[in-house]
């Protein structure tokens, strides 16, 4: 996938009106220098990307993160002396700054050890959903400050990579229940973990069954069809949707194959090359997350998922207090979500302004 083929996200900018005719220029002005200015500014500030990996223990989540970003995010433990399986789900976040050719990326990876490992997995997704909403809440509290920071720290989860066990059958009830809730809150990318345990035929059958489960249970994973407003987006994303979930294999060791070093897994019958499309679909996952859709993931997070959370929280909040500080967004009692009432909010603001004039 060529990143140059990727059109701007429909969420990132508003297209110009078709009624506005182009103005005929009589000479060179230098508008194209805006691109250089934006590039210089972006290089100085750097970029942020927050990713969450969800799946059972032993599916290679940490190894896949290393394969994606070519860096170890977690300290490895000595074989046989590793930490025991946690009895409760406890999220772990690690932040590193990765630099490549002068471009700095502040990468935050959140792992979910213990997910789905218990006998009773009832509501085991609550800590994960709570963490995602907590990051939205932090950003919202910073955003509504009267005197806020010039650059608000962004800890919101931009993408959640969900690892499906290579059972070869279909999605488990646990997967379906969790994904139905998760896809409404964050961008979800499905992958088949340890795909080298399946044959080519088993992999394709498993993929079609999972795609059928997604359609049957109305699970809308990334990239969503409703955001394909451009013909190039539709063509590119339709190819991606046809390959989801990606059958991936992770590796953290290099091997010599035909005189060249490749990243892969060594088995008795040969070496599985991670970056070889004939062996696995890791290159498709890497291109989606980094090379072609990274900015689109951030745009949809800000303009769709975070915006939905912000609207619900503002509708749940009580009257806006006066004076310095921030809006008191107290949690509303449990019950059905409140419906937006912009007219009442507008009248309340007008009443407050009248009271200020009287004082």
HELIX and SHEET records of a PDB file:
HELIX    1   1 UNK A    3  UNK A    5  5                                   3    
HELIX    2   2 UNK A   33  UNK A   45  1                                  13    
HELIX    3   3 UNK A   61  UNK A   69  1                                   9    
HELIX    4   4 UNK A  126  UNK A  143  1                                  18    
HELIX    5   5 UNK A  173  UNK A  182  1                                  10    
HELIX    6   6 UNK A  195  UNK A  197  5                                   3    
HELIX    7   7 UNK A  200  UNK A  216  1                                  17    
HELIX    8   8 UNK A  225  UNK A  227  5                                   3    
HELIX    9   9 UNK A  231  UNK A  243  1                                  13    
HELIX   10  10 UNK A  282  UNK A  286  1                                   5    
HELIX   11  11 UNK A  287  UNK A  292  3                                   6    
HELIX   12  12 UNK A  294  UNK A  300  1                                   7    
HELIX   13  13 UNK A  301  UNK A  305  3                                   5    
HELIX   14  14 UNK A  306  UNK A  316  1                                  11    
HELIX   15  15 UNK A  342  UNK A  358  1                                  17    
SHEET    1   A 6 UNK A  90  UNK A 100  0                                        
SHEET    2   A 6 UNK A 103  UNK A 113 -1                                        
SHEET    3   A 6 UNK A  47  UNK A  54  1                                        
SHEET    4   A 6 UNK A 159  UNK A 164  1                                        
SHEET    5   A 6 UNK A 188  UNK A 192  1                                        
SHEET    6   A 6 UNK A 246  UNK A 247  1                                        
SHEET    1   B 3 UNK A 254  UNK A 257  0                                        
SHEET    2   B 3 UNK A 260  UNK A 267 -1                                        
SHEET    3   B 3 UNK A 270  UNK A 273 -1                                        
END                                                                             
